[in-house]
Amino acid sequence: MSSAARSPPATVSGASDAAAAVTMAHYKAADSKREQFRRYLEKSGVLDTLTKGEHGLVLVALYEEPEKPSSALDFLKHHLGAATPENPEIELLRLELAEMKEKYEAIVEENKKLKTKLAQYEPPQEEKRAE
């Protein structure tokens, strides 16, 4: 028995080993990229945002949904979209709220001044009771 008969030809074995090495390197590179991206999402707070707080509740709501929507992505976009500051409707509502708060504060201040002015013209409470 010669050594050539016991093992496959070098070209076949070498080629399959090289292909396996290339495949393994490809998977390691992909895993490394995924891991880097996961760390990036973690550092930027995206993972916490999606898994905790009100956004996490969206994931829970999707999980608990008895009839799963045809598009989980649309479900998430719909529920998360209302919370994003980039939403133009939300931005308009925030501006309107700020304006209303300013108007409210001005009215409260005017009310205080008018009450003070009115108190000058009204007799004290004790004099009213004596009449």
C-alpha positions as CSV (number, residue, x, y, z in Angstrom):
1,M,0.0,0.0,0.0
2,S,1.4,3.3,-1.0
3,S,0.8,6.6,0.8
4,A,-1.0,8.0,-2.3
5,A,-3.6,5.2,-2.1
6,R,-4.5,6.0,1.5
7,S,-5.2,9.7,1.1
8,P,-7.1,11.7,-1.6
9,P,-5.0,13.6,-4.2
10,A,-3.5,16.8,-2.8
11,T,-5.3,19.0,-5.3
12,V,-8.8,17.8,-4.2
13,S,-8.0,18.0,-0.5
14,G,-6.2,21.3,-0.8
15,A,-9.0,22.8,-2.8
16,S,-11.7,21.8,-0.3
17,D,-9.6,23.0,2.6
18,A,-9.1,26.3,0.9
19,A,-12.8,26.6,0.1
20,A,-13.6,25.8,3.8
21,A,-11.1,28.4,5.0
22,V,-12.6,31.0,2.7
23,T,-16.1,30.2,3.8
24,M,-15.0,30.3,7.5
25,A,-13.3,33.6,6.9
26,H,-16.5,35.0,5.3
27,Y,-18.6,33.9,8.2
28,K,-16.2,35.3,10.7
29,A,-16.1,38.6,8.9
30,A,-19.9,38.7,8.8
31,D,-20.2,37.8,12.5
32,S,-17.6,40.5,13.3
33,K,-19.6,43.1,11.3
34,R,-22.8,42.0,13.0
35,E,-21.1,42.3,16.4
36,Q,-19.7,45.7,15.6
37,F,-23.1,46.9,14.5
38,R,-24.7,45.4,17.6
39,R,-22.2,47.3,19.8
40,Y,-22.9,50.5,17.8
41,L,-26.6,50.1,18.4
42,E,-26.0,49.4,22.1
43,K,-23.7,52.4,22.6
44,S,-26.1,54.7,20.8
45,G,-29.0,53.6,23.0
46,V,-31.1,52.1,20.2
47,L,-31.2,48.7,21.8
48,D,-32.4,50.1,25.1
49,T,-35.0,52.2,23.3
50,L,-36.4,49.2,21.5
51,T,-36.4,46.9,24.5
52,K,-37.3,49.3,27.4
53,G,-39.8,52.0,28.1
54,E,-42.7,52.8,25.8
55,H,-41.0,51.5,22.7
56,G,-40.4,48.1,24.4
57,L,-44.1,48.1,25.1
58,V,-44.7,48.2,21.3
59,L,-42.7,45.0,21.0
60,V,-44.7,43.5,23.8
61,A,-47.9,44.6,22.1
62,L,-46.8,43.0,18.9
63,Y,-45.9,39.8,20.7
64,E,-49.3,39.8,22.5
65,E,-51.3,40.7,19.4
66,P,-53.7,37.8,18.9
67,E,-53.9,38.2,15.2
68,K,-50.4,39.1,14.0
69,P,-50.3,41.9,11.4
70,S,-49.2,40.9,7.9
71,S,-46.3,43.3,8.2
72,A,-44.5,43.4,11.6
73,L,-42.4,46.3,10.2
74,D,-45.5,48.4,9.4
75,F,-46.9,47.7,12.9
76,L,-43.6,48.9,14.5
77,K,-43.4,51.9,12.1
78,H,-47.0,52.9,13.0
79,H,-46.5,52.6,16.7
80,L,-43.0,54.0,16.9
81,G,-43.6,56.7,14.3
82,A,-45.9,58.7,16.6
83,A,-43.0,58.9,19.1
84,T,-40.3,60.1,16.8
85,P,-39.5,63.8,16.9
86,E,-39.0,63.9,13.2
87,N,-42.7,63.4,12.6
88,P,-43.9,66.8,11.2
89,E,-47.3,66.5,12.8
90,I,-45.7,66.0,16.2
91,E,-43.4,69.0,15.7
92,L,-46.4,71.2,14.8
93,L,-48.2,70.1,17.9
94,R,-45.2,70.8,20.0
95,L,-45.0,74.3,18.6
96,E,-48.7,74.8,19.2
97,L,-48.4,73.6,22.7
98,A,-45.5,76.0,23.4
99,E,-47.6,78.9,22.0
100,M,-50.6,77.9,24.2
101,K,-48.4,77.7,27.3
102,E,-47.2,81.2,26.6
103,K,-50.8,82.5,26.1
104,Y,-51.9,80.7,29.3
105,E,-49.1,82.3,31.3
106,A,-49.9,85.7,30.0
107,I,-53.6,85.3,30.8
108,V,-52.8,84.1,34.3
109,E,-50.6,87.2,34.8
110,E,-53.3,89.4,33.5
111,N,-55.9,87.7,35.8
112,K,-53.7,88.4,38.8
113,K,-53.4,92.1,37.8
114,L,-57.1,92.5,37.3
115,K,-57.9,90.8,40.6
116,T,-55.5,93.2,42.3
117,K,-57.2,96.2,40.6
118,L,-60.6,94.9,41.4
119,A,-59.7,94.5,45.0
120,Q,-59.0,98.3,45.2
121,Y,-62.7,99.0,44.3
122,E,-64.4,96.4,46.4
123,P,-64.9,96.9,50.1
124,P,-63.1,94.4,52.4
125,Q,-65.0,91.2,53.2
126,E,-65.8,92.4,56.8
127,E,-67.5,95.6,55.5
128,K,-69.7,93.5,53.2
129,R,-71.0,91.3,56.0
130,A,-71.9,94.4,58.2
131,E,-74.2,95.7,55.5
